[in-house]
């Protein structure tokens, strides 16, 4: 069973997510879907920077995965 603090935290988190969704909807209405595209690009840049700082990252393309015959690919 959740403690009272956990319940309050869950409620605050849900309220914050609701407010964020409302603000995104308003931004799309005001500025169009370009804002979402810009945010996706910013997120992709952040992910690329983070991964670029990590030495243990390997990128696999679809053709690489097919060559490896990874289990679950149906081959």
C-alpha positions in Angstrom: 0.0 0.0 0.0 1.3 3.5 -0.8 2.2 5.8 1.9 0.7 9.2 2.2 3.8 10.9 0.9 3.9 8.6 -2.2 0.3 9.4 -2.9 0.9 13.1 -2.7 3.9 12.8 -5.0 1.9 10.8 -7.5 -0.8 13.4 -7.5 1.7 16.2 -8.0 3.4 14.4 -10.8 0.0 13.7 -12.5 -1.0 17.4 -12.1 2.4 18.5 -13.6 2.0 16.1 -16.5 -1.6 17.4 -17.1 -0.4 21.0 -17.1 2.5 20.1 -19.5 0.1 18.5 -21.9 -2.2 21.5 -21.8 0.7 23.9 -22.5 1.9 21.7 -25.4 -1.6 21.7 -26.8 -1.8 25.5 -26.6 1.6 25.9 -28.2 0.5 23.6 -31.1 -2.6 25.7 -31.5 -0.7 28.9 -31.5 2.4 28.0 -33.4 1.6 24.8 -35.3 3.3 21.4 -35.2 6.7 23.0 -36.0 7.2 23.4 -32.3 7.0 19.7 -31.7 9.4 19.0 -34.5 11.9 21.5 -33.0 11.6 19.8 -29.6 12.2 16.4 -31.2 15.3 17.7 -32.8 16.5 19.2 -29.5 15.9 15.9 -27.8 17.8 14.0 -30.5 20.7 16.4 -30.1 20.8 15.9 -26.4 20.7 12.1 -26.8 23.5 12.2 -29.4 25.6 14.4 -27.1 25.1 12.0 -24.2 25.9 8.9 -26.2 28.9 10.7 -27.7 30.4 11.1 -24.3 30.0 7.3 -23.5 32.7 5.0 -24.8 30.6 1.9 -24.7 28.1 2.6 -27.4 27.6 0.6 -30.6 25.2 1.6 -33.3 23.4 -1.2 -35.2 21.6 -0.6 -38.4 18.9 -3.0 -39.8 21.5 -4.5 -42.2 23.9 -5.1 -39.3 21.3 -6.8 -37.3 20.4 -9.0 -40.2 24.0 -10.0 -40.7 24.3 -10.9 -37.0 21.1 -13.0 -37.2 19.9 -11.8 -33.9 17.4 -14.1 -32.3 13.8 -13.0 -32.7 14.3 -11.6 -36.3 12.5 -14.6 -37.7 15.6 -16.1 -39.4 
